[in-house]
Amino acid sequence: MDDGVSDHIEALVSEEHRLLETAAENPDHHARLEAVRVELDRYWDLLRQRRGREEFGLDPESTSLRDEETVEDYEQ
């Protein structure tokens, strides 16, 4: 499962880079760029959850993708 999550993160990062390159010339990309960033935050959170559970001998399969409000309210 971690491979699938990592692959999804890599695809989102690639899309984010493409959108950043074209955002100045296409304002419509700003909304998609924000959506990609939120999704990236959610998937990074999922990967951290999975790795943390595995590190402590718990089942990483019991993790789930958290909602946008939860992930975006984390303090940096």
C-alpha positions as CSV (number, residue, x, y, z in Angstrom):
1,M,0.0,0.0,0.0
2,D,2.8,2.4,0.8
3,D,4.1,2.1,-2.8
4,G,0.7,3.1,-4.1
5,V,0.5,6.1,-1.8
6,S,4.1,7.1,-2.8
7,D,3.3,6.7,-6.4
8,H,0.2,8.9,-6.0
9,I,2.3,11.6,-4.2
10,E,4.9,11.5,-7.0
11,A,2.2,12.0,-9.6
12,L,0.7,14.9,-7.7
13,V,4.2,16.5,-7.3
14,S,4.7,16.2,-11.0
15,E,1.3,17.8,-11.7
16,E,2.1,20.6,-9.2
17,H,5.3,21.4,-11.0
18,R,3.6,21.5,-14.4
19,L,0.9,23.8,-13.0
20,L,3.5,26.1,-11.4
21,E,5.2,26.5,-14.7
22,T,2.0,27.5,-16.5
23,A,0.1,29.3,-13.7
24,A,1.3,32.7,-14.7
25,E,0.0,32.3,-18.2
26,N,-3.2,30.4,-17.3
27,P,-5.1,31.8,-14.3
28,D,-7.4,28.7,-14.4
29,H,-4.6,26.6,-13.1
30,H,-4.6,28.4,-9.7
31,A,-7.7,26.5,-8.5
32,R,-6.3,23.2,-9.6
33,L,-2.9,24.0,-8.1
34,E,-4.6,24.7,-4.7
35,A,-6.5,21.4,-5.0
36,V,-3.3,19.5,-5.8
37,R,-1.6,21.0,-2.8
38,V,-4.4,20.0,-0.5
39,E,-4.4,16.5,-1.8
40,L,-0.7,16.3,-1.4
41,D,-1.0,17.3,2.2
42,R,-3.6,14.6,2.7
43,Y,-1.5,11.9,1.1
44,W,1.6,12.9,3.0
45,D,-0.4,12.7,6.2
46,L,-1.6,9.2,5.2
47,L,1.9,8.0,4.5
48,R,3.1,9.4,7.9
49,Q,0.2,7.7,9.6
50,R,1.0,4.4,8.0
51,R,4.7,4.6,8.8
52,G,4.1,5.6,12.4
53,R,1.7,2.7,13.0
54,E,4.1,0.3,11.4
55,E,7.0,1.6,13.5
56,F,5.1,0.8,16.7
57,G,3.9,-2.6,15.6
58,L,0.4,-1.6,14.7
59,D,-1.5,-2.4,11.5
60,P,-0.8,0.3,8.9
61,E,-3.8,-0.9,6.9
62,S,-6.1,0.6,9.6
63,T,-5.2,4.1,8.6
64,S,-7.4,6.3,6.4
65,L,-7.2,9.4,4.4
66,R,-8.1,12.3,6.7
67,D,-10.4,15.1,5.5
68,E,-9.1,18.4,4.2
69,E,-10.2,20.4,7.2
70,T,-8.2,18.1,9.6
71,V,-5.0,18.1,7.6
72,E,-5.1,21.8,6.7
73,D,-5.5,22.8,10.3
74,Y,-2.2,21.2,11.4
75,E,0.3,23.7,12.7
76,Q,3.6,23.7,10.9
